Amino acid sequence: MHATLIGLDIGGTKTAVIEGTLDGVILSRRQTATQPELGFDASFETICALTAQALEAAASAGRKVRALSVSIGGPLDIDRGIIYSPPNLPGWDAIPLRDLLAERFGLDVFIEHDGNAGAIAEWRFGAGVGVSNLVFLTMGTGLGAGIILDGRVHRGASDLAGEVGHMRIAASGPLVYGKRGSWEGYCAGSAFARMAARIYPARWGAGVTTPEVVALALAGDADAVAVTARIGFYLGRGLAVLADILNPEMFVIGSMGVRLGELLLEPARRELAREALPGTSAICQVVPAALGEQIGDMAALCAAIEALRDS
């Protein structure tokens, strides 16, 4: 029987359940609404039902599932697999997710912060193949990072390394997690709508949405392109701080970096070059995630892939 993994990509809006191999080949995919507003118990039962379907399909095809792998937003205790109140999963308070899944399915369970899992995915299978020092930015609903240093995932003393969105890059700005001027406030996905309303209030009010601004930017709308460039400026400012501290060879930008490409990344590179030490910016590439929209599926497998490679 062929050995495979079941990966769970658990987000605040949807959960995807992936079957794939240790080499990162995706064999099947299922998706369900997470519905955190219903509480943890209801969400967990829905996730388990989809996982059970994936396990049954794998067995019917003659494949043996070796482990479950989970990618989920933090904060979390990675070693113990405990989830501590992620902002996008209200009610998931001190949830021993690893033990609950292991008890339900009788399999080894590996859990990883979604930023770290994305970094591993791009490092093992995407833009970062062959690179030893890499920072991956989620840049979706929130702004988080996964950090690879000297060929190893860097988690920090309490598994909180990579919470870069909390970093202050301006004296004022949107209030995010009790802090004005945070990098997440300026560069998360929701920032596009806020920036559009701020720069062009006569055109866009509080009702403007990020998908609207992104679509217009991609269509060449001058105002939307200017909004994107402004966010790229703040993206580059934060990258410069990380570049001087970590000296990576590569920044890989997920979500908005994939969708907007050079409209976002070229302004970021310019500001990175202006703000960082010449020796750090000169060797540091800024690229979109090579796995594109598939990165969440690949990341879901990577907690187990990384753990089993090291075992």
DRENPANU-277883 format. One record per residue (C-alpha): residue number from 1; residue in three letters; x, y, z. Coordinates in Angstrom, 1 decimal, m for minus. Each point is the difference from the previous one (the first is absolute). Layout:
BEGIN
+-----+---------+--------+--------+--------+
| num | residuo |     px |     py |     pz |
+-----+---------+--------+--------+--------+
| NUM |     ALA |      X |      Y |      Z |
...
+-----+---------+--------+--------+--------+
This chain:
BEGIN
+-----+---------+--------+--------+--------+
| num | residuo |     px |     py |     pz |
+-----+---------+--------+--------+--------+
|   1 |     MET |    0.0 |    0.0 |    0.0 |
|   2 |     HIS |    1.2 |    3.5 |   m0.8 |
|   3 |     ALA |    0.5 |    2.2 |    3.1 |
|   4 |     THR |   m1.6 |    3.4 |   m0.1 |
|   5 |     LEU |   m0.9 |    2.9 |    2.3 |
|   6 |     ILE |   m3.2 |    1.8 |    0.7 |
|   7 |     GLY |    0.5 |    3.8 |    0.3 |
|   8 |     LEU |   m2.4 |    2.4 |    1.6 |
|   9 |     ASP |    0.1 |    3.7 |   m0.9 |
|  10 |     ILE |   m2.1 |    1.5 |    2.7 |
|  11 |     GLY |   m1.0 |    3.7 |   m0.5 |
|  12 |     GLY |   m2.7 |    2.3 |    1.4 |
|  13 |     THR |   m2.1 |   m0.3 |   m3.2 |
|  14 |     LYS |    0.8 |   m3.4 |   m1.4 |
|  15 |     THR |    1.8 |   m3.3 |    0.7 |
|  16 |     ALA |    1.5 |   m2.0 |   m2.8 |
|  17 |     VAL |    0.8 |   m3.7 |    0.6 |
|  18 |     ILE |    2.8 |   m1.2 |   m2.3 |
|  19 |     GLU |    1.4 |   m3.5 |   m0.7 |
|  20 |     GLY |    3.6 |    0.1 |   m1.3 |
|  21 |     THR |    3.3 |   m1.7 |    0.1 |
|  22 |     LEU |    3.2 |    0.8 |    1.9 |
|  23 |     ASP |    1.4 |    1.4 |   m3.3 |
|  24 |     GLY |   m2.8 |    2.6 |   m0.1 |
|  25 |     VAL |   m2.1 |   m1.6 |   m2.7 |
|  26 |     ILE |   m3.7 |    0.8 |    0.6 |
|  27 |     LEU |   m2.4 |   m2.9 |   m0.6 |
|  28 |     SER |   m3.3 |    1.3 |    1.2 |
|  29 |     ARG |   m1.6 |    3.1 |    1.5 |
|  30 |     ARG |   m3.2 |    0.7 |    1.9 |
|  31 |     GLN |   m1.2 |    3.3 |    1.5 |
|  32 |     THR |   m2.6 |    1.1 |    2.5 |
|  33 |     ALA |   m1.0 |    3.2 |    1.8 |
|  34 |     THR |    1.7 |    0.3 |    3.4 |
|  35 |     GLN |   m2.9 |    1.9 |    1.5 |
|  36 |     PRO |    1.8 |    1.1 |    3.2 |
|  37 |     GLU |   m3.1 |    2.0 |    1.0 |
|  38 |     LEU |   m1.6 |   m3.4 |    0.9 |
|  39 |     GLY |    2.6 |   m0.7 |    2.6 |
|  40 |     PHE |    3.0 |   m2.4 |    0.1 |
|  41 |     ASP |   m2.0 |   m3.2 |    0.5 |
|  42 |     ALA |   m2.1 |    0.5 |   m3.2 |
|  43 |     SER |    2.9 |    1.0 |   m2.1 |
|  44 |     PHE |    2.1 |   m2.9 |    1.3 |
|  45 |     GLU |   m2.7 |   m2.5 |   m0.9 |
|  46 |     THR |   m0.3 |    1.4 |   m3.5 |
|  47 |     ILE |    3.8 |   m0.2 |   m0.5 |
|  48 |     CYS |    0.1 |   m3.5 |    1.3 |
|  49 |     ALA |   m2.8 |   m1.1 |   m2.3 |
|  50 |     LEU |    1.9 |    1.2 |   m3.0 |
|  51 |     THR |    3.2 |   m1.6 |    1.3 |
|  52 |     ALA |   m1.8 |   m3.3 |    0.4 |
|  53 |     GLN |   m1.1 |    0.2 |   m3.7 |
|  54 |     ALA |    3.6 |    0.6 |   m1.1 |
|  55 |     LEU |    1.2 |   m2.9 |    2.1 |
|  56 |     GLU |   m2.7 |   m2.3 |   m1.4 |
|  57 |     ALA |    0.8 |    1.0 |   m3.6 |
|  58 |     ALA |    3.7 |   m0.6 |    0.6 |
|  59 |     ALA |   m0.6 |   m3.5 |    1.4 |
|  60 |     SER |   m2.4 |   m0.8 |   m3.0 |
|  61 |     ALA |    2.8 |    1.0 |   m2.4 |
|  62 |     GLY |    2.5 |   m2.3 |    1.8 |
|  63 |     ARG |    2.0 |    2.8 |    1.7 |
|  64 |     LYS |    1.0 |    0.0 |    3.7 |
|  65 |     VAL |   m0.1 |    3.4 |    1.8 |
|  66 |     ARG |    3.1 |    0.4 |    2.1 |
|  67 |     ALA |   m0.9 |    3.2 |    1.9 |
|  68 |     LEU |   m2.2 |    3.0 |    0.3 |
|  69 |     SER |    1.6 |    3.4 |   m0.7 |
|  70 |     VAL |   m1.6 |    3.3 |    1.1 |
|  71 |     SER |    0.7 |    3.6 |   m1.1 |
|  72 |     ILE |   m1.8 |    2.6 |    2.1 |
|  73 |     GLY |    0.4 |    3.6 |    1.2 |
|  74 |     GLY |    1.6 |    0.7 |    3.3 |
|  75 |     PRO |    0.6 |    0.6 |    2.8 |
|  76 |     LEU |    0.6 |   m3.7 |    0.7 |
|  77 |     ASP |    2.3 |   m2.3 |    1.9 |
|  78 |     ILE |    1.5 |   m2.0 |   m2.8 |
|  79 |     ASP |    1.6 |   m2.8 |    2.0 |
|  80 |     ARG |   m3.2 |   m0.7 |    1.9 |
|  81 |     GLY |   m2.4 |    0.8 |   m2.8 |
|  82 |     ILE |   m2.1 |    2.5 |    2.1 |
|  83 |     ILE |   m1.8 |    2.8 |   m1.7 |
|  84 |     TYR |   m0.3 |    3.3 |    2.0 |
|  85 |     SER |   m2.8 |    2.3 |   m1.3 |
|  86 |     PRO |    0.9 |    0.8 |   m3.6 |
|  87 |     PRO |   m1.6 |    3.3 |   m1.0 |
|  88 |     ASN |   m1.8 |   m1.7 |   m2.9 |
|  89 |     LEU |   m1.2 |   m2.9 |    2.1 |
|  90 |     PRO |   m1.9 |    1.5 |    2.9 |
|  91 |     GLY |   m0.8 |   m2.6 |    2.7 |
|  92 |     TRP |    3.0 |   m2.2 |   m0.8 |
|  93 |     ASP |    1.5 |    0.7 |    3.4 |
|  94 |     ALA |    2.7 |   m2.3 |    1.2 |
|  95 |     ILE |   m1.2 |   m2.8 |   m2.2 |
|  96 |     PRO |    2.2 |   m3.1 |    0.1 |
|  97 |     LEU |   m0.5 |   m0.6 |   m3.7 |
|  98 |     ARG |    2.8 |   m2.5 |   m0.5 |
|  99 |     ASP |   m1.3 |   m2.3 |    2.7 |
| 100 |     LEU |   m3.6 |    0.3 |   m1.1 |
| 101 |     LEU |    0.8 |   m1.0 |   m3.5 |
| 102 |     ALA |    2.4 |   m2.8 |    1.1 |
| 103 |     GLU |   m2.7 |   m1.4 |    2.2 |
| 104 |     ARG |   m2.7 |    0.2 |   m2.7 |
| 105 |     PHE |    2.1 |   m1.5 |   m2.8 |
| 106 |     GLY |    2.7 |   m2.1 |    1.7 |
| 107 |     LEU |    2.8 |    1.7 |   m2.1 |
| 108 |     ASP |    3.0 |    2.1 |    0.8 |
| 109 |     VAL |   m0.9 |    3.7 |   m0.3 |
| 110 |     PHE |    2.4 |    2.8 |   m0.8 |
| 111 |     ILE |   m1.0 |    3.7 |    0.3 |
| 112 |     GLU |    1.7 |    3.0 |   m1.4 |
| 113 |     HIS |   m0.7 |    3.8 |    0.0 |
| 114 |     ASP |   m1.3 |    0.9 |   m3.5 |
| 115 |     GLY |    2.8 |    2.5 |   m0.6 |
| 116 |     ASN |    2.6 |   m2.7 |    0.8 |
| 117 |     ALA |   m1.8 |   m2.5 |   m2.1 |
| 118 |     GLY |   m0.1 |    2.4 |   m3.0 |
| 119 |     ALA |    3.7 |    0.6 |    0.4 |
| 120 |     ILE |    0.8 |   m3.7 |    0.0 |
| 121 |     ALA |   m2.2 |   m0.5 |   m3.0 |
| 122 |     GLU |    1.7 |    2.7 |   m2.0 |
| 123 |     TRP |    3.4 |   m1.1 |    1.2 |
| 124 |     ARG |   m0.5 |   m3.7 |   m0.7 |
| 125 |     PHE |   m2.1 |    0.2 |   m3.2 |
| 126 |     GLY |   m0.2 |    3.6 |   m1.2 |
| 127 |     ALA |    2.0 |    3.2 |   m0.5 |
| 128 |     GLY |    2.4 |   m0.8 |    2.8 |
| 129 |     VAL |    1.4 |   m3.3 |   m1.2 |
| 130 |     GLY |    3.8 |    0.2 |    0.6 |
| 131 |     VAL |   m0.2 |    3.0 |    2.3 |
| 132 |     SER |    1.2 |   m0.2 |    3.6 |
| 133 |     ASN |   m1.4 |    3.3 |    1.4 |
| 134 |     LEU |   m3.6 |    0.9 |   m0.9 |
| 135 |     VAL |   m2.9 |    2.0 |    1.3 |
| 136 |     PHE |   m3.5 |   m0.8 |   m1.2 |
| 137 |     LEU |   m2.8 |    2.5 |    0.6 |
| 138 |     THR |   m3.6 |   m1.1 |    0.0 |
| 139 |     MET |   m1.5 |    3.4 |   m1.0 |
| 140 |     GLY |   m3.6 |   m1.1 |   m0.1 |
| 141 |     THR |   m2.6 |    0.6 |    2.6 |
| 142 |     GLY |    2.8 |    0.7 |    2.4 |
| 143 |     LEU |    3.7 |    0.6 |   m0.3 |
| 144 |     GLY |    2.3 |   m2.7 |    1.4 |
| 145 |     ALA |    3.3 |   m1.5 |   m0.8 |
| 146 |     GLY |    1.8 |   m3.4 |   m0.1 |
| 147 |     ILE |    3.7 |    0.2 |    0.4 |
| 148 |     ILE |    2.7 |   m2.4 |   m1.3 |
| 149 |     LEU |    3.5 |    0.7 |    1.4 |
| 150 |     ASP |    3.0 |   m2.1 |   m1.0 |
| 151 |     GLY |   m2.3 |   m2.7 |   m1.4 |
| 152 |     ARG |   m2.2 |   m0.3 |    3.1 |
| 153 |     VAL |   m3.4 |    1.3 |    1.0 |
| 154 |     HIS |    0.4 |    2.7 |    2.6 |
| 155 |     ARG |   m2.9 |   m0.1 |    2.6 |
| 156 |     GLY |    1.5 |    2.0 |    2.8 |
| 157 |     ALA |    0.0 |   m0.6 |    3.8 |
| 158 |     SER |   m3.8 |   m0.2 |    0.3 |
| 159 |     ASP |   m1.0 |   m0.8 |   m3.6 |
| 160 |     LEU |   m0.8 |    3.7 |   m0.7 |
| 161 |     ALA |    2.8 |    0.7 |   m2.5 |
| 162 |     GLY |   m1.6 |    1.4 |   m3.2 |
| 163 |     GLU |   m2.7 |    2.2 |    1.5 |
| 164 |     VAL |    1.3 |    2.8 |   m2.1 |
| 165 |     GLY |   m3.3 |    1.6 |   m0.6 |
| 166 |     HIS |    0.1 |    1.4 |    3.6 |
| 167 |     MET |    3.2 |    2.0 |   m0.9 |
| 168 |     ARG |   m0.6 |    3.8 |    0.0 |
| 169 |     ILE |    1.1 |    1.7 |   m3.2 |
| 170 |     ALA |   m1.8 |    3.3 |    0.3 |
| 171 |     ALA |   m0.9 |    2.4 |    2.7 |
| 172 |     SER |   m3.8 |   m0.4 |   m0.6 |
| 173 |     GLY |   m2.3 |   m2.0 |   m2.1 |
| 174 |     PRO |   m2.8 |   m2.6 |    0.2 |
| 175 |     LEU |   m0.6 |   m1.5 |    3.4 |
| 176 |     VAL |    1.0 |   m3.7 |   m0.2 |
| 177 |     TYR |    0.3 |   m2.1 |    3.1 |
| 178 |     GLY |    0.2 |    3.0 |    2.2 |
| 179 |     LYS |    2.8 |    1.7 |   m1.9 |
| 180 |     ARG |   m0.1 |    2.9 |   m2.6 |
| 181 |     GLY |    2.6 |    0.1 |   m2.7 |
| 182 |     SER |    0.6 |   m3.8 |   m0.1 |
| 183 |     TRP |    1.3 |   m1.7 |   m3.1 |
| 184 |     GLU |   m3.2 |   m2.1 |   m0.2 |
| 185 |     GLY |   m2.1 |    3.1 |    0.1 |
| 186 |     TYR |    1.8 |    1.3 |   m3.1 |
| 187 |     CYS |    0.6 |   m3.2 |   m1.9 |
| 188 |     ALA |   m2.6 |   m2.7 |    0.8 |
| 189 |     GLY |   m2.6 |   m0.7 |   m2.7 |
| 190 |     SER |   m2.5 |    2.3 |    1.6 |
| 191 |     ALA |    2.4 |    2.9 |   m0.2 |
| 192 |     PHE |   m0.7 |    0.4 |   m3.7 |
| 193 |     ALA |   m3.6 |    1.1 |    0.7 |
| 194 |     ARG |    1.1 |    2.2 |    2.8 |
| 195 |     MET |    2.8 |    1.7 |   m2.0 |
| 196 |     ALA |   m2.3 |    0.6 |   m2.9 |
| 197 |     ALA |   m2.6 |    1.8 |    2.2 |
| 198 |     ARG |    2.8 |    1.9 |    1.6 |
| 199 |     ILE |    1.8 |    1.2 |   m3.1 |
| 200 |     TYR |   m3.1 |    0.5 |   m2.2 |
| 201 |     PRO |   m2.9 |    0.8 |    2.3 |
| 202 |     ALA |   m2.0 |    1.7 |   m2.7 |
| 203 |     ARG |    0.0 |   m3.2 |   m2.1 |
| 204 |     TRP |    0.1 |   m2.7 |    2.6 |
| 205 |     GLY |   m1.7 |    0.1 |    3.4 |
| 206 |     ALA |   m0.4 |   m2.6 |    2.7 |
| 207 |     GLY |   m1.8 |   m2.4 |   m2.2 |
| 208 |     VAL |    2.9 |   m0.7 |   m2.3 |
| 209 |     THR |    1.4 |   m3.5 |    0.1 |
| 210 |     THR |    3.4 |   m1.5 |   m0.5 |
| 211 |     PRO |   m1.0 |   m2.2 |   m2.9 |
| 212 |     GLU |   m1.4 |    3.0 |   m1.8 |
| 213 |     VAL |    3.2 |    2.0 |    0.4 |
| 214 |     VAL |    2.1 |   m3.0 |   m1.0 |
| 215 |     ALA |   m2.1 |   m0.7 |   m3.1 |
| 216 |     LEU |    0.3 |    3.7 |   m1.1 |
| 217 |     ALA |    3.7 |    0.0 |    0.6 |
| 218 |     LEU |    0.4 |   m3.1 |   m2.2 |
| 219 |     ALA |   m2.1 |    1.7 |   m2.7 |
| 220 |     GLY |    2.3 |    3.0 |    0.0 |
| 221 |     ASP |   m2.1 |    2.5 |    1.9 |
| 222 |     ALA |    2.4 |    2.9 |    1.0 |
| 223 |     ASP |   m1.5 |    0.6 |    3.4 |
| 224 |     ALA |    0.0 |   m3.7 |    1.0 |
| 225 |     VAL |    3.6 |   m0.4 |   m1.3 |
| 226 |     ALA |    1.0 |    3.0 |    2.2 |
| 227 |     VAL |   m1.7 |   m1.6 |    3.0 |
| 228 |     THR |    1.9 |   m3.3 |   m0.7 |
| 229 |     ALA |    3.3 |    1.9 |   m0.4 |
| 230 |     ARG |   m0.5 |    1.8 |    3.4 |
| 231 |     ILE |   m0.6 |   m3.4 |    1.7 |
| 232 |     GLY |    3.1 |   m1.3 |   m1.8 |
| 233 |     PHE |    1.9 |    3.0 |    1.5 |
| 234 |     TYR |   m1.0 |   m1.1 |    3.5 |
| 235 |     LEU |    0.7 |   m3.7 |   m0.8 |
| 236 |     GLY |    3.5 |    1.0 |   m1.0 |
| 237 |     ARG |    0.5 |    2.0 |    3.1 |
| 238 |     GLY |   m0.8 |   m3.0 |    2.2 |
| 239 |     LEU |    2.1 |   m2.3 |   m2.2 |
| 240 |     ALA |    3.0 |    2.3 |    0.5 |
| 241 |     VAL |   m0.2 |   m0.4 |    3.8 |
| 242 |     LEU |   m0.1 |   m3.8 |   m0.4 |
| 243 |     ALA |    2.8 |    0.0 |   m2.6 |
| 244 |     ASP |    2.3 |    1.9 |    2.4 |
| 245 |     ILE |   m0.8 |   m2.3 |    2.9 |
| 246 |     LEU |   m0.1 |   m3.4 |   m1.8 |
| 247 |     ASN |    2.0 |    0.6 |   m3.2 |
| 248 |     PRO |   m2.1 |   m2.5 |   m2.0 |
| 249 |     GLU |    0.7 |   m0.9 |   m3.6 |
| 250 |     MET |   m3.7 |    0.2 |   m0.9 |
| 251 |     PHE |   m3.3 |    1.4 |    1.0 |
| 252 |     VAL |   m2.9 |   m2.1 |   m1.4 |
| 253 |     ILE |   m3.3 |    1.9 |    0.0 |
| 254 |     GLY |   m3.2 |   m2.0 |    0.1 |
| 255 |     SER |   m3.6 |    0.9 |   m0.9 |
| 256 |     MET |    0.1 |    3.6 |   m1.1 |
| 257 |     GLY |    3.5 |   m0.4 |   m1.3 |
| 258 |     VAL |   m1.3 |   m2.8 |   m2.3 |
| 259 |     ARG |   m3.1 |    1.9 |   m1.1 |
| 260 |     LEU |    1.6 |    3.4 |   m0.6 |
| 261 |     GLY |    3.5 |   m1.0 |   m1.0 |
| 262 |     GLU |    2.3 |    2.9 |   m1.0 |
| 263 |     LEU |   m2.7 |    2.7 |    0.7 |
| 264 |     LEU |    0.7 |   m0.8 |    3.7 |
| 265 |     LEU |    3.4 |   m1.5 |    0.0 |
| 266 |     GLU |    1.9 |    2.6 |   m2.0 |
| 267 |     PRO |   m0.8 |    2.9 |    2.4 |
| 268 |     ALA |    0.9 |   m2.3 |    2.8 |
| 269 |     ARG |    3.4 |   m0.7 |   m1.5 |
| 270 |     ARG |    0.7 |    3.7 |   m0.5 |
| 271 |     GLU |   m0.8 |    0.8 |    3.7 |
| 272 |     LEU |    2.0 |   m3.0 |    1.2 |
| 273 |     ALA |    3.0 |    1.2 |   m2.0 |
| 274 |     ARG |   m0.4 |    3.6 |    1.5 |
| 275 |     GLU |   m0.4 |   m1.1 |    3.6 |
| 276 |     ALA |    2.1 |   m3.1 |    0.5 |
| 277 |     LEU |    3.8 |   m0.3 |    0.1 |
| 278 |     PRO |    1.4 |   m0.3 |   m3.5 |
| 279 |     GLY |    1.6 |   m3.3 |    0.9 |
| 280 |     THR |   m3.3 |   m1.5 |    1.0 |
| 281 |     SER |   m2.3 |    1.4 |   m2.6 |
| 282 |     ALA |    2.4 |   m0.8 |   m2.9 |
| 283 |     ILE |   m0.1 |   m3.8 |    0.6 |
| 284 |     CYS |   m3.7 |   m0.2 |    1.0 |
| 285 |     GLN |   m2.6 |   m1.0 |   m2.6 |
| 286 |     VAL |   m3.7 |    1.0 |    0.4 |
| 287 |     VAL |   m2.2 |   m2.5 |   m1.9 |
| 288 |     PRO |   m3.6 |   m1.2 |    0.0 |
| 289 |     ALA |   m0.7 |   m3.5 |    1.4 |
| 290 |     ALA |    0.8 |   m2.4 |   m2.9 |
| 291 |     LEU |   m2.7 |   m2.4 |    1.3 |
| 292 |     GLY |   m2.6 |    2.7 |   m0.7 |
| 293 |     GLU |   m3.5 |   m0.8 |    1.2 |
| 294 |     GLN |    1.0 |   m3.6 |    0.7 |
| 295 |     ILE |    2.3 |    1.1 |    2.9 |
| 296 |     GLY |   m2.7 |   m0.6 |    2.7 |
| 297 |     ASP |   m0.4 |   m3.6 |   m1.1 |
| 298 |     MET |    3.7 |   m0.6 |   m0.1 |
| 299 |     ALA |    0.5 |    1.7 |    3.4 |
| 300 |     ALA |   m2.6 |   m2.3 |    1.5 |
| 301 |     LEU |    2.2 |   m2.9 |   m0.7 |
| 302 |     CYS |    3.2 |    1.6 |    1.1 |
| 303 |     ALA |   m0.3 |   m0.4 |    3.8 |
| 304 |     ALA |    0.2 |   m3.7 |   m0.4 |
| 305 |     ILE |    2.5 |    0.1 |   m2.9 |
| 306 |     GLU |    2.5 |    2.0 |    2.0 |
| 307 |     ALA |   m0.4 |   m2.0 |    3.2 |
| 308 |     LEU |    0.3 |   m3.3 |   m1.8 |
| 309 |     ARG |    3.0 |    1.1 |   m2.0 |
| 310 |     ASP |    1.8 |    0.9 |    3.3 |
| 311 |     SER |   m1.0 |   m3.3 |    1.7 |
+-----+---------+--------+--------+--------+
